Amino acid sequence: MLALLVLVPIAVLLLMNLPWRGARSQAYTMGVLALAFAEIFAAIALPALVGVGEIPFLSELRFGLVADDLTRVLLASIGVVVGAAMLVGQESMKDERQRCNFASLLIVSITGMNATVLLSDFFSLYVFIEVTAVASFILIALDRGVLAVEGAFRYLVLSAVATALMLGAVGLMLMSAGDTTFDAVRSGLAGGTSLVRLGLAVFMLGLFIKGGTVPFHAWLPGAYSAAPPAVSVLLSGIVTKASGIYALIRIAWSVYVPDEQISLVLLVVGTVSIIVGAVAAMGQTDLKRMYAYSSISQVGYIVLALGAGTELGVVAATFHLFNHSIFKSLLFVDSAAIESRLGTTDMTRMGGIGGKMPITGTTASIAMLSAAGIPPFAGFWSKLLIIIALWKSAHIGFAVIAVMASMLTLGYFLVMQQKAFFGKPSIEVGAIGEASIGYLVPAIALAAITVLAGVLFPFLLDSSCSFLLLGKALPW
């Protein structure tokens, strides 16, 4: 059953690229949306499964398959974000061939991300992270603009470094642990094997680069801001989470036992990412670049939660990953809507958009408040869990930093609101109206998820969505 989540997207991709006649882009859109809904259904209905297989003629490389609550969180996130990105792409891309290419690459990304979250060995994990990355390079440069190509190139260069590190780490694990499954690596760590420990550390370093954490974040603002609007939604919402941050959570959940040195590295990387991302976001005048730096800051919260080294820390990190996927996708959907009307994301040319685009302004405010951790939105609960996890694990200083950084987040988002949605309208803003339905549908859907996940949070453990908290009891 697990293999269907990889094989079905491949089959859809092959089917869509047959020489059909007629409106191909509409067929592509329906195919991708069907896959997105299938992801969400699988997240809710997928049973717990674990399996191990071997690669023919190379028995040393065993691959594992796993489906648990963490898998389900990622599948739900993939489905929601991919659906939103496809709707934005259908609306923002006027050339039919470009829409078809976008949909095809989106399916390749789905395949890579699905395999990434289903596999429980480091070699296969590395392979499918690279599949997702290759699709991302092409997606960023899809419209062939100079800035987009530059952003893709920067991502390619740093990703190549991460690739080399991860592949070298896999070799170290294979030599020292006998194979690269999570169980074998965990046994090697428990046995005190130094090469296994070194391999895991190097692999995690590659994941820091893929996830865009500080100081490996140089590629991220350019890639997010220069990419086509629909690609920005996809990248910010799920790609960097599935190809970098998810794997860190999976390692914390399934591989390494609590370790003070590893926890300290996670705490420091998370804290620095939070502060640098927030401070850099405050100085931006471009809406998409500000959101990009905000992503770095929010990813820092996830890494910081893992640094607590406790089960609650992993639960908090996972829930914040889901929340970040939703509210950051919503912010980029709204920026795409604004760009479709103004032709720019330069905040100095905005002002008073809230009165001209009330739905876009309202949904952007919801996303902003969730990102800042304001109740009753979903982001408040995940940040609260992160702070409690840090406090209970005696990392009180880091908990205080997390609280203070949330105030920074609220500050730069309020500045953005003032510049873009309130204030005196510019001449350009005076002539615009609300965004088209292709932007409003995903914006409203994402906003609804953010509100409902926040308001109904106390009831999550008693519902079919308990997997969002890994089915674990809360600390109250």
C-alpha positions in Angstrom: 0.0 0.0 0.0 2.8 2.4 0.9 4.4 1.9 -2.6 1.2 3.3 -4.2 2.0 6.8 -2.8 5.1 6.7 -5.0 3.8 4.7 -7.9 0.5 6.4 -8.5 2.1 9.9 -9.0 4.5 8.4 -11.5 1.6 6.7 -13.3 -0.3 10.0 -13.4 2.8 11.8 -14.7 3.2 9.3 -17.6 -0.5 9.4 -18.4 -0.6 13.2 -18.5 2.4 13.4 -20.9 0.9 11.1 -23.5 0.2 13.0 -26.8 -3.4 13.9 -25.9 -5.4 16.5 -27.8 -7.5 19.2 -26.3 -7.2 21.3 -23.2 -4.1 19.6 -21.6 -3.5 22.2 -18.9 -7.0 21.6 -17.4 -6.3 17.8 -17.4 -2.9 18.4 -15.7 -4.6 20.6 -13.1 -7.3 18.0 -12.3 -4.6 15.3 -12.1 -2.5 17.2 -9.6 -5.6 18.2 -7.5 -6.7 14.6 -7.4 -3.2 13.6 -6.1 -3.4 16.4 -3.5 -6.8 15.1 -2.2 -5.4 11.5 -2.2 -2.5 12.8 0.0 -4.9 14.3 2.5 -7.0 11.1 2.5 -4.0 8.9 3.0 -2.9 11.1 5.9 -6.2 10.4 7.7 -6.7 6.8 6.7 -3.1 5.4 6.5 -2.5 2.5 9.0 0.7 2.1 10.9 3.1 0.0 8.8 6.8 -0.9 9.0 8.8 -2.9 6.5 12.3 -3.7 5.3 13.5 -4.7 1.9 16.8 -5.3 0.0 18.1 -3.9 -3.2 18.7 -6.9 -5.6 22.4 -7.8 -6.1 23.3 -5.3 -3.4 22.1 -6.7 -0.1 24.2 -4.4 2.0 21.8 -1.5 1.0 18.6 -2.4 2.7 15.7 0.0 2.5 13.0 0.5 5.1 9.4 1.7 4.8 7.5 3.4 7.6 4.1 4.9 8.1 3.4 6.5 11.4 1.9 9.7 12.7 4.9 11.7 11.6 4.5 10.4 8.1 0.8 11.3 8.2 1.6 14.9 9.2 3.9 15.3 6.2 1.4 13.7 3.8 -1.3 16.1 5.0 1.0 19.1 4.6 2.1 17.9 1.1 -1.5 17.5 0.0 -2.7 20.9 1.2 0.3 22.9 -0.1 0.4 21.1 -3.5 -3.3 21.8 -4.0 -2.8 25.5 -3.2 0.2 25.8 -5.4 -1.6 24.2 -8.4 -4.5 26.5 -8.1 -2.2 29.5 -8.0 -0.2 28.2 -10.9 -3.3 27.7 -13.0 -4.3 31.3 -12.3 -0.9 33.0 -12.6 0.6 31.2 -15.5 -0.9 32.3 -18.8 1.1 30.1 -21.2 -0.5 26.6 -21.4 2.9 24.9 -22.0 4.3 26.5 -18.9 1.3 25.4 -16.9 1.8 21.8 -18.2 5.5 21.9 -17.3 4.7 23.2 -13.9 2.2 20.5 -13.2 4.6 17.8 -14.4 7.4 19.1 -12.2 4.9 19.3 -9.3 4.1 15.6 -9.7 7.9 14.8 -9.7 8.1 16.8 -6.4 5.1 14.9 -5.0 6.9 11.6 -5.9 10.1 12.7 -4.3 8.5 14.1 -1.1 6.2 11.0 -0.7 9.1 8.7 -0.9 11.2 10.8 1.5 8.5 10.7 4.2 7.9 6.9 3.7 11.5 5.6 3.8 13.4 4.7 6.9 16.9 4.3 5.6 19.5 7.0 4.9 20.5 5.9 1.4 16.9 6.0 0.0 16.2 9.1 2.0 19.2 10.8 0.3 18.1 9.7 -3.2 14.6 11.0 -3.0 15.6 14.3 -1.3 17.7 14.8 -4.4 14.7 14.0 -6.7 12.8 16.7 -4.9 15.7 19.1 -5.1 16.2 18.6 -8.9 12.6 19.4 -9.5 12.9 22.5 -7.4 15.9 23.8 -9.3 13.9 23.7 -12.6 10.7 25.1 -10.9 12.6 28.1 -9.6 13.9 29.0 -13.1 10.7 28.0 -14.8 9.9 31.5 -16.3 13.7 31.9 -17.3 14.0 35.3 -15.7 17.5 36.5 -14.8 16.8 36.7 -11.0 15.0 33.3 -11.1 17.9 31.6 -12.8 20.3 33.3 -10.3 18.2 32.0 -7.4 18.1 28.5 -8.9 21.9 28.5 -9.4 22.6 29.5 -5.8 20.3 26.8 -4.6 22.0 24.3 -6.9 25.5 25.2 -5.7 24.7 25.0 -2.0 22.5 21.9 -2.6 25.5 20.2 -4.3 27.5 20.8 -1.2 24.7 19.2 0.9 24.5 16.3 -1.5 28.2 15.6 -1.2 28.0 15.7 2.6 24.9 13.4 2.8 26.4 10.9 0.3 29.7 10.8 2.3 27.7 10.4 5.5 25.8 7.4 4.0 29.1 5.8 3.1 30.4 6.2 6.7 27.2 4.7 8.1 27.4 1.8 5.7 31.0 1.0 6.6 30.4 1.2 10.3 26.9 0.0 10.9 26.6 -2.6 8.1 23.6 -1.0 6.4 21.9 2.3 6.4 18.5 1.6 7.9 17.4 3.7 10.9 17.5 0.6 13.2 21.1 -0.2 12.2 22.3 3.4 12.7 20.5 3.6 16.1 22.1 0.4 17.2 25.5 1.7 16.1 24.9 4.9 18.1 23.9 2.9 21.2 27.1 0.8 20.8 29.2 4.0 20.8 30.5 3.5 17.3 32.3 6.8 16.5 32.0 6.5 12.7 28.2 6.1 12.9 28.1 9.2 15.1 30.3 11.1 12.6 28.1 10.0 9.7 24.9 11.1 11.4 26.5 14.5 12.2 27.6 15.0 8.6 24.2 13.9 7.3 22.5 16.4 9.6 24.8 19.2 8.4 23.6 18.5 4.8 20.0 18.7 6.1 20.7 22.1 7.7 21.7 23.3 4.2 18.7 21.8 2.5 16.4 23.3 5.2 17.8 26.8 4.8 19.0 27.3 8.4 21.5 29.9 9.4 24.4 30.1 8.4 23.5 28.0 5.3 20.5 30.2 4.3 22.0 32.4 1.5 20.2 30.6 -1.3 16.7 30.8 0.3 15.6 34.5 0.0 16.7 34.7 -3.7 15.0 31.4 -4.6 11.7 32.2 -2.8 11.4 35.8 -4.0 12.5 35.3 -7.7 10.6 32.1 -8.3 7.2 32.3 -10.0 4.4 32.9 -7.5 3.1 29.3 -7.5 6.6 27.9 -7.1 7.1 30.2 -4.1 4.0 28.7 -2.5 5.4 25.2 -3.0 8.9 26.0 -1.9 8.0 27.9 1.2 5.1 25.6 2.2 6.5 22.2 1.9 9.6 21.5 -0.2 12.3 22.8 2.2 10.3 21.2 5.1 10.1 17.8 3.4 13.7 17.7 2.0 15.4 19.1 5.1 13.5 19.8 8.2 11.3 16.6 8.2 14.4 14.4 8.0 15.8 16.2 11.1 12.6 15.5 13.0 12.6 11.9 11.8 16.2 11.4 13.0 15.2 12.9 16.4 12.1 10.7 16.5 13.5 7.4 15.2 17.3 7.3 15.3 19.3 9.1 17.9 18.9 8.7 21.6 19.0 12.0 23.6 22.5 13.4 23.4 23.7 16.6 25.0 26.1 17.6 22.2 23.6 17.1 19.4 21.0 18.9 21.4 23.3 21.8 21.9 24.0 22.1 18.2 20.2 22.0 17.5 19.6 24.7 20.1 22.3 27.0 18.8 21.3 26.5 15.1 17.7 27.0 15.9 18.3 30.1 18.0 20.6 31.8 15.5 18.1 31.0 12.7 15.2 32.5 14.7 17.1 35.8 15.4 18.9 36.3 12.1 15.7 35.5 10.1 13.6 37.9 12.2 16.1 40.7 12.1 16.7 40.4 8.4 12.9 40.3 7.7 12.6 43.7 9.5 14.8 45.4 6.9 13.1 44.1 3.8 11.0 46.2 1.4 10.0 43.3 -0.9 7.1 41.3 0.4 8.3 37.9 -0.8 11.9 38.5 0.5 10.4 39.4 3.9 8.3 36.2 3.9 11.5 34.3 2.9 13.5 35.6 5.9 10.5 34.9 8.1 10.6 31.3 6.9 14.2 31.0 8.1 13.1 32.3 11.5 10.1 29.9 11.7 12.2 26.9 10.7 14.5 28.0 13.6 11.7 27.3 16.0 11.3 23.8 14.7 15.0 23.1 15.1 15.0 24.7 18.5 12.2 22.4 19.7 14.2 19.4 18.6 17.1 20.7 20.7 15.0 20.1 23.8 15.8 16.4 23.3 12.4 15.2 24.6 9.3 13.6 23.2 7.4 16.8 23.8 10.0 18.7 21.8 9.5 16.4 18.8 5.7 16.8 19.1 6.0 20.6 19.2 8.4 20.6 16.2 6.1 18.4 14.2 3.0 20.5 14.9 4.9 23.7 14.1 6.1 22.2 10.9 2.5 21.6 9.9 1.4 25.1 11.0 4.3 26.7 9.2 3.4 24.9 6.0 -0.1 26.3 6.2 0.4 29.9 7.3 3.5 30.5 5.1 1.8 29.0 2.1 -1.1 31.4 2.8 1.2 34.4 3.0 2.7 33.5 -0.4 -0.7 32.9 -1.9 -1.7 36.4 -0.8 1.5 37.9 -2.1 0.8 36.2 -5.5 -2.7 37.7 -5.4 -1.3 41.2 -4.7 1.3 40.7 -7.5 -1.4 39.7 -9.9 -3.1 43.1 -9.4 -0.1 45.4 -8.8 2.5 43.6 -10.9 5.0 44.0 -8.0 5.7 42.9 -4.5 7.6 46.1 -3.6 6.0 47.3 -0.4 7.1 50.9 -1.1 4.6 50.9 -4.0 1.7 49.6 -1.9 -0.6 51.1 0.7 -4.3 50.7 1.4 -4.5 47.3 -0.2 -6.7 46.1 2.6 -9.6 48.3 1.5 -9.3 47.3 -2.1 -8.6 43.6 -1.5 -10.5 42.8 1.8 -10.4 39.0 1.5 -6.7 39.0 0.7 -6.1 41.4 3.5 -8.1 39.4 6.0 -6.4 36.1 5.2 -3.0 37.7 5.3 -3.7 39.0 8.7 -4.8 35.5 9.9 -1.5 34.1 8.6 0.5 36.9 10.2 -1.1 36.4 13.6 -0.6 32.7 13.5 3.1 33.1 12.5 3.5 35.5 15.4 2.0 33.0 17.9 -1.2 35.1 18.7 -4.1 33.1 20.1 -6.4 31.5 19.1 -4.7 30.7 15.8 -2.8 27.4 15.3 0.7 29.0 15.5 0.1 30.0 19.1 -0.3 26.4 20.2 2.7 25.1 18.5 4.9 27.9 19.8 3.5 27.4 23.3 4.4 23.7 23.1 7.9 24.6 22.0 8.3 27.0 24.9 7.0 24.4 27.4 9.3 21.7 25.9 12.3 23.9 26.4 11.2 25.0 29.9 10.6 21.4 31.0 14.0 20.3 29.6 15.7 23.0 31.7 16.6 25.1 28.7 15.0 28.2 30.2 17.2 30.7 28.5 16.3 29.4 25.1 12.6 29.4 26.1 12.9 33.1 26.9 14.6 33.8 23.6 11.7 32.0 21.8 9.2 34.3 23.5 11.1 37.4 22.7 11.6 36.4 19.1 7.9 36.0 18.7 7.6 39.7 19.6 10.0 40.5 16.9 7.9 38.5 14.5 4.8 40.4 15.5 6.7 43.6 15.1 7.9 43.1 11.5 4.5 41.7 10.4 2.8 44.8 11.9 5.2 47.0 9.9 4.3 45.0 6.8 0.6 45.4 7.5 1.0 49.1 7.8 3.0 49.5 4.6 1.0 47.2 2.4 -2.6 46.9 3.7 -3.2 50.2 5.6 -1.9 53.7 5.2 -2.5 56.0 2.2 -3.1 54.2 -1.1 -0.6 54.8 -3.9 -1.8 55.8 -7.3 -1.4 52.2 -8.5 -3.4 50.8 -5.7 -6.3 53.1 -6.3 -7.2 51.2 -9.5 -7.1 47.6 -8.3 -9.8 45.3 -7.1 -10.0 42.0 -5.2 -8.0 39.0 -6.5 -9.5 36.5 -8.9 -11.1 33.2 -7.6 -8.0 31.2 -8.4 -6.2 33.0 -5.6 -9.1 33.4 -3.2 -10.1 29.7 -3.0 -6.7 28.5 -1.7 -6.3 31.6 0.5 -9.7 31.0 2.2 -9.0 27.2 2.5 -5.6 27.8 4.2 -7.0 30.5 6.4 -9.8 28.2 7.5 -7.3 25.4 8.4 -5.2 27.9 10.5 -8.3 29.1 12.4 -9.9 25.7 12.9 -6.6 24.0 14.0 -6.3 26.8 16.6 -9.8 27.0 17.8 -10.3 23.2 17.9 -6.8 22.5 19.3 -8.0 21.2 22.7 -10.0 18.5 20.9 -7.3 17.3 18.5 -6.4 14.3 20.5 -10.0 13.1 20.5 -10.4 13.4 16.7 -9.1 11.8 13.5 -6.5 14.6 13.4 -4.7 13.5 16.5 -1.8 12.5 14.3 -0.9 16.2 14.1 0.4 15.8 17.7 1.8 12.4 17.0 -1.0 11.0 19.2 0.8 12.0 22.3 -0.6 13.4 25.6 -0.2 17.1 26.1 1.7 18.5 29.2 -1.5 19.7 30.9 
